[in-house]
């Protein structure tokens, strides 16, 4: 699937790191480092602008290594970039650790996943079909 992209960053385009990778790592495009204090958040620019085909979105997801090792994650994970958005891709990062974290220019900060999606058409009804689970949720099936 081809996605049109304008790269105004100083870095190469995101790429898949392995043959079976679902996501491409995206880099921070800043002049200088940004330090995130505990529980602080920031919108980090990438210098990338895209034209996503109709019927698709790009999901912005955390990088597992940053999350596991440093408590850094994407605040609205997964973030959605809609097909009609033409602005710069920015990543909302939050530091959930007890330590400060320095985001350096060119650092891989998130991953982008191209995903197909369907459009829902609401069908108003008076009742829904029965299932074994019913209205159970929020841990109702156990640990």
Beta strands, then each sheet from edge to edge (+ up, - down):
strand 1: 4-7
strand 2: 24-27
strand 3: 34-36
strand 4: 41-45
strand 5: 48-51
strand 6: 56-61
strand 7: 72-74
strand 8: 79-81
strand 9: 90-95
strand 10: 101-103
strand 11: 108-116
sheet 1: 1+ 5-
sheet 2: 2+ 11- 6+ 8-
sheet 3: 3+ 10-
sheet 4: 4+ 9- 7+
end
